[in-house]
Amino acid sequence: MSKPTADWERVGDRFYRKTQLYTSVFNPELELENYVVTGAPYSGAVALYRDEGKIYAYRGTQAAKFTIDIHSCAGKLIRQIPWDKGRIKALGWSDDERLLVVTDDGTVRSYADLQGDFAPFSLGHGAEQHGVQGCKFWSTGFVALLGDNSIVAVTRYDEPRPQLLAPAPAGDVISWTAIPPEHTSSRSVEVLLAIGKTVYVVDAAECEDRGLEAGPFRHISVSPNGKFIALYTEDSKVWVISSDFQDRLSEYESKVKTPPKDLQWCGNNAVVLAWEDELHLIGPNGAASKFYYDSFMHLLPDIDGIRVLTGDTCDFLQKVPDPTEEVFRLGSTSPASVLLDALQQLEKKSPKADDDIQLIKANLDEAIDVCVSAAGQEYSIHWQKQLLKAASFGKSVLDLYNSDDFVHMTEALRVLNAVRYYEVGLPLSYDQYIRLTPERLMQRLVNRKGYLLALKVSEYLHLPVDRIYVHWARQKVRSSSTDEDGICQEIIGKLNGKRGISFEEIARAAFDEGRGKLATELLEHEPRAGKQVPLLLSVGEESIALDKAIESGDTDLVFYVLLNLKKKIPLSSFFRTINTRPVATAIVESSAIDQDRELLKDLYYQDDRRIDGSNLLLSEALSAPDMTASTDKLKMAAKLLRDSKEFAPQVAALEDAQKLLRFQEVFEKDLTERFVGLSVNETMSKLIKMGNMKRAQKVQTEFKLPDKTYWWVRLRALVSRRDWRELEELSKGRKSPIGWEPFYNEILGAGNTKIASLYIPKCTTLTVGERIEMWVKCGMVTKAGEEALKAKDRGALEELRKQAGGNAQLDIDRMIAQLQKGR
């Protein structure tokens, strides 16, 4: 096996290498020079479409069907997208392998998963009028240059909001590029325009002339880290300057009269010039090396190098990574290089292996780390193994060594070797793999329908697999021509029991394809009601949606279904649907009482719930703004109940309410006081308080109130207005329907002991002890003594004597003596 240095090329004081990734990439009949080619970041897919500026030179006026062909780096066709929607002005990729197609009228199509489904949006800002001249893309957005030199920026694809940047000067734009927001001090995209002999920098706020005099610049390109700018001048020179235009770092003269067709960065430390079959690699300080190809080439830049794509090969050009140079550089005496040599001596069973180990023992852990890192940078499986074996040999000598990095690297290399295989065609470098992350790599495999490999890698790396299964099922639903039952059984058979599977997503894909029955069957297996219900409503399964919502116990979800049902179906059907579901009925009632009383009335009428309907009308009558409306509501409530004998008491009560309203209306007119809203008792009480005893008695008569009720109302009203004279007159009466004790209690509670005492002698049904206590509460101890003397209760007199004072005590003593004499 040849050493890795065989592919190295010295450029100044640095080494660069060209790794051949794939051969026989495209069909030999494919004329790659007639295509515009663009590659996704992180060794992603490659999109091709015929250059419309060249097609007629080959085919004349013959009609041609345009397609956008998406290939892997190995040339395998992933997807062919038919195109008939206008002239394509630019193709670009995002970090997550989203394809962006921009037409000359400013229409943009965003293809998210290589499967042909797209989301369109328009650039606006005059794009349709002036036309799009070209676009520059970065990981999360792009800028478009319009025919009037306006620049429109789109900074995100999930919610595209095209924004017009500051006006640029008039004149022909010879070349241009963009610096992504993450590499600018303003944190907004900056656009570099080569116009005339200078370069303008345009951002959202201003356009600034950088004052260069060496233009016009045929090419302009920004390094991946945004720190350097490469310019190709009219006199065939390449300048590398700092991105703030302050320092010129290097200069190189190509000595080729025709300008290159492309200029790109190879990582952050070299610039590549490309003609049709000749490539110049320019390193620091103007040093350069040349590469020649047998056919037309395209440059596909990446974060750590550049892919060179021809009809026959796909190469990766990059600076030799530091660990690799440390191990393999000719004459290297680094600990890592010595450790690799020790392994080779060990394989030869030479004692020199031990000598090598002893030589580097002090730096053995460092040597192991470098060998592990260098293994990650190799595309050759042979050298990956050799470097890892060397690291393992070194580990066996050390007593203590943390093997986490070693284990991680072996796992990463197994994954990388699997996805680099030409059938998969993802030739990721280790640095790209780390930046991309394993999770996003799995998404790329899934987008290519590499489900088995994605599952195996995910299980190997302990990543979740539910998204892989869901994607497979969605594609099955979309593309399978078998009957719906067969598809459902196959999907359920594979996915049932798998954790985290969202059957709702699969069912939605089925619904989008017009397979409503399949969607319903799949939703039966979705455990989350919140996911089931909205889609069931969409497919027209309202009853099932309502049942699922009720089963979930989520009242908000039930309410959501009911709102949708009410909008979609006739009211009678709506009521029939909820009638058999008490939970739904209860939710409708509780929400309608505050928000839609007419709906509630209809519900009660439909269900023949007359009492509930009548109560609703009654509550409306009580809150009605005027007498007429209130009376009308009461009439309606009575009418609702009148047809049934079982509701006779309720009808009578409602008619009484109407009668009361009429009385109250008269009282309000005559007495200019508010009566509406008061009950019969409250109305009588208010009349009595106002001194309208006759009107109060009339109310009693009209409503056939018992005397007891009337006397209670009268008593409390008189006490309330402190009408002691009237109460004194009442004490002279012979009979009271409520007895006399309430009079005593109410008046005493109001604080008038004198009037209260008038009623004590009339409480003949009470015991002597109770009457004595009543006298005492009124502060009349002597009267209490007379009550005790009359009953000949010496014990009570003795007790009263203790409470008495002054003359009252003398009176009590006299009563006790009188009682003793009588004995």
Rosetta blueprint (number, residue, H / E / L):
1 M L
2 S L
3 K L
4 P H
5 T H
6 A H
7 D H
8 W E
9 E E
10 R E
11 V E
12 G L
13 D L
14 R E
15 F E
16 Y E
17 R E
18 K E
19 T E
20 Q E
21 L E
22 Y E
23 T E
24 S L
25 V L
26 F L
27 N L
28 P L
29 E L
30 L L
31 E L
32 L H
33 E H
34 N H
35 Y E
36 V E
37 V E
38 T E
39 G E
40 A L
41 P L
42 Y L
43 S L
44 G L
45 A L
46 V E
47 A E
48 L E
49 Y E
50 R E
51 D L
52 E H
53 G H
54 K H
55 I H
56 Y H
57 A H
58 Y H
59 R H
60 G L
61 T L
62 Q L
63 A L
64 A L
65 K L
66 F E
67 T E
68 I E
69 D E
70 I E
71 H E
72 S L
73 C L
74 A L
75 G L
76 K L
77 L E
78 I E
79 R E
80 Q E
81 I E
82 P E
83 W E
84 D L
85 K L
86 G L
87 R L
88 I E
89 K E
90 A E
91 L E
92 G E
93 W E
94 S L
95 D L
96 D L
97 E L
98 R L
99 L E
100 L E
101 V E
102 V E
103 T E
104 D L
105 D L
106 G L
107 T E
108 V E
109 R E
110 S E
111 Y E
112 A L
113 D L
114 L L
115 Q L
116 G L
117 D L
118 F E
119 A E
120 P E
121 F E
122 S E
123 L L
124 G L
125 H L
126 G L
127 A H
128 E H
129 Q H
130 H H
131 G L
132 V E
133 Q E
134 G E
135 C E
136 K E
137 F E
138 W E
139 S L
140 T L
141 G E
142 F E
143 V E
144 A E
145 L E
146 L E
147 G L
148 D L
149 N L
150 S L
151 I E
152 V E
153 A E
154 V E
155 T L
156 R L
157 Y L
158 D L
159 E L
160 P L
161 R L
162 P L
163 Q E
164 L E
165 L L
166 A L
167 P L
168 A L
169 P L
170 A L
171 G L
172 D L
173 V E
174 I E
175 S E
176 W E
177 T E
178 A E
179 I E
180 P L
181 P H
182 E H
183 H H
184 T L
185 S L
186 S L
187 R L
188 S L
189 V L
190 E E
191 V E
192 L E
193 L E
194 A E
195 I E
196 G L
197 K L
198 T E
199 V E
200 Y E
201 V E
202 V E
203 D L
204 A L
205 A L
206 E L
207 C E
208 E E
209 D E
210 R L
211 G L
212 L L
213 E L
214 A L
215 G L
216 P L
217 F E
218 R E
219 H E
220 I E
221 S E
222 V E
223 S L
224 P L
225 N L
226 G L
227 K L
228 F E
229 I E
230 A E
231 L E
232 Y E
233 T E
234 E L
235 D L
236 S L
237 K E
238 V E
239 W E
240 V E
241 I E
242 S E
243 S L
244 D L
245 F L
246 Q L
247 D L
248 R E
249 L E
250 S E
251 E E
252 Y E
253 E E
254 S L
255 K L
256 V L
257 K L
258 T L
259 P L
260 P L
261 K L
262 D E
263 L E
264 Q E
265 W E
266 C E
267 G L
268 N L
269 N L
270 A E
271 V E
272 V E
273 L E
274 A E
275 W L
276 E L
277 D L
278 E E
279 L E
280 H E
281 L E
282 I E
283 G L
284 P H
285 N H
286 G H
287 A L
288 A E
289 S E
290 K E
291 F E
292 Y E
293 Y L
294 D L
295 S L
296 F L
297 M E
298 H E
299 L E
300 L E
301 P E
302 D E
303 I L
304 D L
305 G E
306 I E
307 R E
308 V E
309 L E
310 T E
311 G L
312 D L
313 T E
314 C E
315 D E
316 F E
317 L E
318 Q E
319 K E
320 V L
321 P L
322 D H
323 P H
324 T H
325 E H
326 E H
327 V H
328 F H
329 R L
330 L L
331 G L
332 S L
333 T L
334 S L
335 P H
336 A H
337 S H
338 V H
339 L H
340 L H
341 D H
342 A H
343 L H
344 Q H
345 Q H
346 L H
347 E H
348 K L
349 K L
350 S L
351 P L
352 K H
353 A H
354 D H
355 D H
356 D H
357 I H
358 Q H
359 L H
360 I H
361 K H
362 A H
363 N H
364 L H
365 D H
366 E H
367 A H
368 I H
369 D H
370 V H
371 C H
372 V H
373 S H
374 A H
375 A H
376 G H
377 Q L
378 E L
379 Y L
380 S L
381 I H
382 H H
383 W H
384 Q H
385 K H
386 Q H
387 L H
388 L H
389 K H
390 A H
391 A H
392 S H
393 F H
394 G H
395 K H
396 S H
397 V H
398 L L
399 D L
400 L L
401 Y L
402 N L
403 S L
404 D H
405 D H
406 F H
407 V H
408 H H
409 M H
410 T H
411 E H
412 A H
413 L H
414 R H
415 V H
416 L H
417 N H
418 A H
419 V H
420 R H
421 Y L
422 Y L
423 E L
424 V L
425 G L
426 L L
427 P L
428 L L
429 S L
430 Y H
431 D H
432 Q H
433 Y H
434 I H
435 R H
436 L H
437 T L
438 P H
439 E H
440 R H
441 L H
442 M H
443 Q H
444 R H
445 L H
446 V H
447 N H
448 R L
449 K L
450 G L
451 Y H
452 L H
453 L H
454 A H
455 L H
456 K H
457 V H
458 S H
459 E H
460 Y H
461 L H
462 H L
463 L L
464 P L
465 V L
466 D H
467 R H
468 I H
469 Y H
470 V H
471 H H
472 W H
473 A H
474 R H
475 Q H
476 K H
477 V H
478 R H
479 S H
480 S L
481 S L
482 T L
483 D L
484 E H
485 D H
486 G H
487 I H
488 C H
489 Q H
490 E H
491 I H
492 I H
493 G H
494 K H
495 L H
496 N L
497 G L
498 K L
499 R L
500 G L
501 I L
502 S L
503 F H
504 E H
505 E H
506 I H
507 A H
508 R H
509 A H
510 A H
511 F H
512 D H
513 E L
514 G L
515 R L
516 G H
517 K H
518 L H
519 A H
520 T H
521 E H
522 L H
523 L H
524 E L
525 H L
526 E L
527 P L
528 R L
529 A H
530 G H
531 K H
532 Q H
533 V H
534 P H
535 L H
536 L H
537 L H
538 S H
539 V L
540 G L
541 E L
542 E H
543 S H
544 I H
545 A H
546 L H
547 D H
548 K H
549 A H
550 I H
551 E H
552 S H
553 G L
554 D L
555 T H
556 D H
557 L H
558 V H
559 F H
560 Y H
561 V H
562 L H
563 L H
564 N H
565 L H
566 K H
567 K H
568 K H
569 I L
570 P L
571 L H
572 S H
573 S H
574 F H
575 F H
576 R H
577 T H
578 I H
579 N H
580 T L
581 R L
582 P H
583 V H
584 A H
585 T H
586 A H
587 I H
588 V H
589 E H
590 S H
591 S H
592 A H
593 I H
594 D H
595 Q H
596 D L
597 R H
598 E H
599 L H
600 L H
601 K H
602 D H
603 L H
604 Y H
605 Y H
606 Q H
607 D L
608 D L
609 R L
610 R H
611 I H
612 D H
613 G H
614 S H
615 N H
616 L H
617 L H
618 L H
619 S H
620 E H
621 A H
622 L H
623 S L
624 A L
625 P L
626 D L
627 M H
628 T H
629 A H
630 S H
631 T H
632 D H
633 K H
634 L H
635 K H
636 M H
637 A H
638 A H
639 K H
640 L H
641 L H
642 R H
643 D L
644 S L
645 K H
646 E H
647 F H
648 A H
649 P H
650 Q H
651 V H
652 A H
653 A H
654 L H
655 E H
656 D H
657 A H
658 Q H
659 K H
660 L H
661 L H
662 R H
663 F H
664 Q H
665 E H
666 V H
667 F H
668 E H
669 K H
670 D H
671 L H
672 T L
673 E L
674 R L
675 F L
676 V L
677 G L
678 L L
679 S L
680 V H
681 N H
682 E H
683 T H
684 M H
685 S H
686 K H
687 L H
688 I H
689 K H
690 M L
691 G L
692 N L
693 M H
694 K H
695 R H
696 A H
697 Q H
698 K H
699 V H
700 Q H
701 T H
702 E H
703 F L
704 K L
705 L L
706 P L
707 D H
708 K H
709 T H
710 Y H
711 W H
712 W H
713 V H
714 R H
715 L H
716 R H
717 A H
718 L H
719 V H
720 S H
721 R L
722 R L
723 D L
724 W H
725 R H
726 E H
727 L H
728 E H
729 E H
730 L H
731 S L
732 K L
733 G L
734 R L
735 K L
736 S L
737 P L
738 I L
739 G L
740 W L
741 E H
742 P H
743 F H
744 Y H
745 N H
746 E H
747 I H
748 L H
749 G H
750 A L
751 G L
752 N L
753 T H
754 K H
755 I H
756 A H
757 S H
758 L L
759 Y L
760 I L
761 P L
762 K L
763 C L
764 T L
765 T L
766 L L
767 T L
768 V H
769 G H
770 E H
771 R H
772 I H
773 E H
774 M H
775 W H
776 V H
777 K H
778 C L
779 G L
780 M L
781 V H
782 T H
783 K H
784 A H
785 G H
786 E H
787 E H
788 A H
789 L H
790 K H
791 A L
792 K L
793 D L
794 R H
795 G H
796 A H
797 L H
798 E H
799 E H
800 L H
801 R H
802 K H
803 Q H
804 A L
805 G L
806 G L
807 N H
808 A H
809 Q H
810 L H
811 D H
812 I H
813 D H
814 R H
815 M H
816 I H
817 A H
818 Q H
819 L H
820 Q H
821 K H
822 G H
823 R L
